[in-house]
Amino acid sequence: MPADLNEKVNRYEDMLKRALQKAKYIPIPNSHMRAVAEDYYTMATAYYKDGIYFLENGDPVNALASFSYGHAWLDAGAKLGVFVVDDETLFTI
């Protein structure tokens, strides 16, 4: 079982890292929706950093949860329309 957990953690970490690189803001600067996009992206980035911290400290379960939550913020932003995305393997578009 641990090998399966480690594989999943690595896969989700990579998926979130790639999604962070691909998600681009759509809303115009200084708009309410731009602030929403920035907040969603900030949350995703924070969860990515948390996941890395948990990995470095031997806690793959919380790392997986962090990477999953981080990706959920980006995916929700894509659905809301505050990110332009073009990758069906990273986002539910």
C-alpha positions as CSV (number, residue, x, y, z in Angstrom):
1,M,0.0,0.0,0.0
2,P,2.7,2.6,0.8
3,A,4.0,2.4,-2.8
4,D,0.6,3.2,-4.1
5,L,0.3,6.2,-1.8
6,N,3.8,7.5,-2.8
7,E,2.9,7.1,-6.5
8,K,-0.3,9.0,-6.0
9,V,1.4,11.8,-4.0
10,N,4.0,12.2,-6.7
11,R,1.3,12.2,-9.5
12,Y,-0.8,14.8,-7.7
13,E,2.2,17.0,-6.9
14,D,3.2,17.0,-10.6
15,M,-0.4,17.6,-11.7
16,L,-0.8,20.7,-9.4
17,K,2.7,22.0,-10.4
18,R,1.7,21.8,-14.1
19,A,-1.7,23.3,-13.4
20,L,-0.2,26.3,-11.6
21,Q,2.0,26.9,-14.7
22,K,-0.9,26.7,-17.1
23,A,-3.6,28.7,-15.3
24,K,-3.6,32.2,-16.6
25,Y,-5.9,35.0,-15.3
26,I,-8.7,36.1,-17.6
27,P,-10.3,39.1,-15.7
28,I,-9.2,42.6,-16.3
29,P,-6.8,44.1,-13.8
30,N,-8.4,45.9,-10.8
31,S,-11.7,44.1,-11.2
32,H,-13.6,42.1,-8.6
33,M,-13.1,38.9,-10.6
34,R,-9.4,39.6,-11.0
35,A,-9.2,39.6,-7.2
36,V,-11.1,36.3,-7.1
37,A,-8.6,34.8,-9.6
38,E,-5.7,36.0,-7.5
39,D,-7.2,34.6,-4.3
40,Y,-7.8,31.2,-6.0
41,Y,-4.3,31.1,-7.4
42,T,-2.8,32.2,-4.0
43,M,-4.7,29.4,-2.3
44,A,-3.6,26.8,-4.8
45,T,0.0,28.0,-4.4
46,A,-0.2,27.9,-0.6
47,Y,-1.6,24.3,-0.7
48,Y,1.3,23.3,-3.1
49,K,3.8,24.7,-0.6
50,D,2.1,22.9,2.2
51,G,2.2,19.7,0.3
52,I,5.9,20.1,-0.3
53,Y,6.4,20.8,3.4
54,F,4.5,17.6,4.4
55,L,6.5,15.5,1.9
56,E,9.8,16.8,3.3
57,N,8.6,15.9,6.8
58,G,7.5,12.4,6.0
59,D,3.7,13.0,5.9
60,P,2.5,11.8,2.5
61,V,-1.2,11.6,3.6
62,N,-1.3,15.3,4.3
63,A,0.8,16.0,1.3
64,L,-1.7,14.3,-0.9
65,A,-4.6,16.2,0.7
66,S,-2.8,19.5,0.2
67,F,-2.0,18.8,-3.5
68,S,-5.6,17.7,-4.0
69,Y,-7.1,20.8,-2.4
70,G,-4.7,23.1,-4.3
71,H,-5.8,21.6,-7.6
72,A,-9.4,22.0,-6.6
73,W,-8.9,25.7,-6.2
74,L,-7.5,26.0,-9.7
75,D,-10.2,23.7,-11.2
76,A,-12.9,25.7,-9.5
77,G,-11.4,28.9,-10.9
78,A,-11.3,27.4,-14.4
79,K,-15.0,26.4,-14.0
80,L,-15.9,29.9,-12.7
81,G,-14.1,31.4,-15.7
82,V,-11.3,33.3,-14.0
83,F,-8.6,31.2,-15.5
84,V,-8.0,30.4,-19.1
85,V,-7.0,26.8,-19.4
86,D,-6.6,24.4,-22.4
87,D,-5.6,21.1,-21.0
88,E,-8.4,18.5,-20.4
89,T,-5.9,16.3,-18.5
90,L,-5.4,18.9,-15.9
91,F,-8.7,20.7,-15.7
92,T,-12.4,19.6,-15.9
93,I,-13.1,21.8,-19.0
